[in-house]
């Protein structure tokens, strides 16, 4: 599962392009075209990153960033703007911007710089998750229970869990899953997948993963990044 991004951009064409491209990379994107729309969408801990234009129809990105940071101190944000003079860049970085990307820009460069911001500001993103009374630690192959006990996952089972969590909206086919665990078993079969799913459900609960008959498996439980 990729980070949740609030995109604030009033240019219809650019906003549509960025949203579509980010979602292709599995980012979860909410797009606002005005300050008021962004304020309606925003709430503390709802987004992992904010991408802001400076010149908006009903205000500017500097003031919006200040308001957001006052509500969530460690919120990472970057500016994406044609107003990229020395004074604007200085003010942006003084506010705490992680990046200041001038328009026009190459889409690939934007994606690379955005990934860099995520890796620097959310180094453990996608590795630690809160699920009801359990914590999932993919980086250490552990499921931690509220009572202090832990369940150690095998490398294969953790690889499968990581795949399912990468996009909860998707039903992963058995062939896709086999591609992930192929190196973890000398002769992986569909029975290998079924056994791994049984173990994951034992660790995480029966309502964590659903079987879509004839297709594959999908993650369905509610989770949040563990900060």
C-alpha positions in Angstrom: 0.0 0.0 0.0 1.5 3.3 -1.1 1.2 6.6 0.8 -2.0 8.7 0.8 -1.4 12.0 -1.1 -3.4 15.2 -1.1 -2.9 16.9 -4.4 -3.8 20.6 -4.5 -3.6 21.8 -8.1 -6.1 24.0 -10.0 -4.9 23.2 -13.5 -7.4 20.6 -14.8 -5.1 19.0 -17.3 -2.0 18.8 -15.0 -4.1 17.7 -12.0 -5.7 14.9 -14.0 -2.3 13.7 -15.4 -0.7 13.7 -11.9 -3.6 11.9 -10.3 -3.7 9.3 -13.0 0.0 8.7 -13.0 0.3 8.5 -9.2 -2.6 6.0 -9.0 -0.8 3.9 -11.6 2.0 3.6 -9.1 -0.6 2.7 -6.4 -0.5 6.0 -4.5 -3.9 6.8 -3.0 -4.7 10.3 -4.2 -7.3 12.9 -3.3 -7.4 15.9 -5.7 -8.4 19.4 -4.6 -8.6 22.3 -7.1 -9.0 25.1 -4.5 -7.9 26.0 -1.0 -11.5 25.5 0.3 -11.7 22.0 -1.3 -8.3 21.1 0.3 -9.4 22.3 3.7 -12.6 20.2 3.4 -10.6 17.1 2.5 -7.8 17.6 5.0 -7.7 16.2 8.5 -4.7 15.4 10.8 -3.2 11.9 10.1 -5.4 11.4 7.0 -2.6 12.0 4.5 1.0 11.0 4.4 2.1 13.7 1.9 0.7 16.9 0.4 1.6 18.3 -3.0 0.7 22.0 -3.3 0.5 24.5 -6.0 1.2 28.1 -4.9 -1.3 30.1 -6.9 -4.8 28.9 -6.3 -8.2 30.5 -7.2 -9.1 31.3 -3.6 -5.7 31.7 -1.9 -2.2 30.4 -2.0 -0.2 27.3 -1.1 1.9 29.0 1.5 -1.0 29.9 3.7 -2.6 26.5 3.2 0.7 24.7 4.1 0.9 26.8 7.3 -2.6 25.9 8.3 -2.0 22.2 7.7 1.3 22.1 9.6 -0.4 23.9 12.5 -2.8 20.9 12.7 -0.2 18.2 12.0 3.4 19.3 12.8 5.3 16.5 11.0 3.3 16.5 7.8 5.6 16.2 4.8 4.7 18.6 1.9 6.2 19.8 -1.4 5.5 22.7 -3.6 4.8 22.3 -7.3 4.6 25.8 -8.9 5.5 28.2 -11.7 6.3 30.8 -8.9 9.8 29.5 -8.3 11.9 32.6 -7.7 14.4 32.8 -4.9 12.0 34.5 -2.5 9.3 31.9 -3.1 11.8 29.0 -2.7 13.2 30.5 0.5 9.7 31.0 2.0 8.8 27.5 1.1 11.8 25.9 2.8 11.4 28.1 5.8 7.9 26.7 6.1 9.4 23.2 6.1 8.8 22.1 2.5 10.6 18.9 1.6 10.9 19.8 -2.0 10.2 22.9 -4.3 9.7 21.8 -7.9 9.4 24.5 -10.5 7.0 24.3 -13.5 7.3 23.2 -16.2 8.8 19.9 -15.1 9.4 16.4 -16.4 6.9 13.9 -15.0 9.6 11.3 -14.4 11.6 13.8 -12.4 8.5 14.7 -10.3 7.9 11.0 -9.5 11.6 10.5 -8.6 11.7 13.5 -6.3 8.4 12.5 -4.7 9.7 9.0 -4.0 12.7 10.6 -2.4 10.5 12.7 -0.1 8.6 9.6 0.9 11.8 7.6 1.6 13.2 10.4 3.7 10.1 11.4 5.6 8.4 8.1 5.9 11.3 5.6 6.0 9.2 2.8 7.5 6.1 3.4 5.4 4.6 0.2 4.3 6.5 -1.8 6.8 4.6 -1.3 10.0 0.8 -1.4 10.3 -1.8 -1.2 13.1 -4.7 -3.6 12.8 -7.3 -3.6 15.6 -5.3 -5.0 18.6 -2.5 -6.3 16.4 0.6 -4.7 14.9 2.1 -6.0 11.7 5.9 -5.6 11.4 6.8 -6.7 7.9 10.4 -5.6 8.4 10.9 -8.0 11.3 8.5 -10.7 10.1 6.3 -10.3 13.2 2.7 -9.9 14.2 2.5 -8.4 17.7 -0.6 -8.9 19.8 -2.0 -6.5 22.4 -1.2 -8.9 25.2 2.5 -8.6 24.4 2.9 -12.0 22.6 4.3 -12.2 19.1 3.9 -14.5 16.1 6.9 -15.0 13.8 6.1 -15.2 10.1 8.2 -17.1 7.7 9.9 -15.2 4.9 7.4 -16.8 2.4 4.3 -15.9 4.4 5.6 -12.4 4.9 6.2 -12.0 1.2 2.7 -13.0 0.5 1.3 -10.6 3.1 3.4 -7.8 1.7 1.9 -8.4 -1.7 -1.7 -8.4 -0.4 -1.1 -5.2 1.6 0.5 -3.4 -1.4 -3.0 -2.9 -2.9 -6.0 -3.9 -0.8 -8.4 -2.9 -3.6 -7.0 -5.7 -5.8 -7.7 -9.4 -5.9 -4.3 -11.0 -6.5 -4.5 -14.1 -8.8 -2.9 -17.3 -7.8 -0.4 -17.0 -10.6 0.7 -13.5 -9.3 1.1 -14.9 -5.8 3.2 -17.8 -7.1 5.4 -15.4 -8.9 6.2 -13.7 -5.5 6.8 -16.9 -3.6 8.5 -18.8 -6.4 12.0 -18.4 -4.8 10.7 -19.5 -1.3 9.8 -23.0 -2.3 11.6 -25.5 -4.5 8.3 -26.5 -6.2 5.6 -24.0 -5.3 2.0 -25.1 -6.1 -1.4 -23.7 -5.4 -1.5 -25.9 -2.3 1.6 -23.9 -1.1 -0.5 -20.7 -1.4 -3.5 -22.2 0.5 -1.2 -23.3 3.3 0.3 -19.8 3.6 -3.1 -18.2 3.6 -4.2 -20.5 6.5 -1.1 -19.5 8.5 -1.7 -15.8 7.9 -5.4 -16.1 8.9 -4.3 -17.9 12.1 -2.0 -15.0 12.9 -4.3 -12.1 11.8 -7.8 -13.4 12.0 -10.2 -15.1 9.6 -11.6 -11.7 8.5 -8.3 -10.4 7.3 -8.0 -12.1 3.9 -10.9 -13.2 1.6 -10.9 -15.9 -1.0 -12.4 -15.0 -4.3 -13.3 -18.3 -5.8 -11.6 -19.2 -9.0 -9.4 -16.0 -8.9 -7.3 -15.6 -5.8 -7.0 -13.6 -2.6 -7.6 -10.1 -1.3 -6.7 -8.2 1.9 -10.0 -6.8 3.5 -9.2 -5.8 7.1 -8.9 -2.2 8.1 -5.3 -1.1 8.8 -3.4 2.1 9.3 0.3 3.0 9.0 2.0 2.6 12.4 4.1 5.7 13.0 
